[in-house]
Amino acid sequence: MAGKLKITLVRSINKAKEDQVATVKALGLKKIRSVVEQKDNPQIRGMVNKVSHLVAVEEI
């Protein structure tokens, strides 16, 4: 788990729950199709798991 994750927001956060919106923003995502690279660690994996229906993830 020492690599990186490429996280892309693929669905709107308009109707998402408040805590899910906060998680998406904490990941650094703002608009649909915005992309961020995060370190691959358990904390980021947990955040991605919480909003897995809104994001797409690739291992780099």
C-alpha positions in Angstrom: 0.0 0.0 0.0 2.8 2.4 -0.7 1.5 3.6 -4.0 -0.9 6.3 -5.0 -4.6 6.4 -5.9 -6.1 8.5 -8.7 -9.6 9.5 -7.6 -12.1 10.9 -10.0 -15.5 12.4 -9.1 -18.0 10.8 -11.5 -21.4 11.6 -9.9 -22.9 14.7 -8.6 -22.9 15.4 -4.8 -26.2 17.4 -5.0 -28.4 14.7 -3.5 -25.7 13.0 -1.4 -25.8 13.0 2.4 -24.1 15.8 4.2 -21.3 13.6 5.6 -20.6 12.2 2.1 -20.3 15.7 0.7 -17.8 16.5 3.4 -15.8 13.4 2.6 -15.7 14.2 -1.1 -14.5 17.7 -0.3 -11.9 16.4 2.1 -10.5 14.2 -0.7 -10.0 17.4 -2.6 -12.7 16.9 -5.3 -14.8 19.9 -6.3 -16.5 19.4 -9.7 -17.6 16.3 -11.7 -14.6 14.8 -13.5 -12.1 16.5 -11.2 -9.2 14.3 -10.5 -6.8 14.1 -7.5 -3.9 11.9 -6.5 -3.8 10.7 -2.9 -1.4 8.4 -1.1 -2.7 4.9 -0.7 -3.2 4.4 3.0 -6.1 3.0 5.2 -7.5 6.5 5.9 -7.9 7.4 2.2 -9.2 3.9 1.4 -11.9 4.3 4.1 -12.9 7.7 2.7 -13.1 6.3 -0.8 -15.2 3.3 0.5 -17.7 5.7 2.1 -18.3 7.5 -1.2 -17.6 4.6 -3.6 -20.8 5.2 -5.5 -19.7 8.8 -6.4 -16.1 8.2 -7.3 -13.9 6.1 -9.6 -10.5 4.9 -8.3 -7.4 3.8 -10.1 -4.2 2.5 -8.5 -1.0 4.3 -9.9 
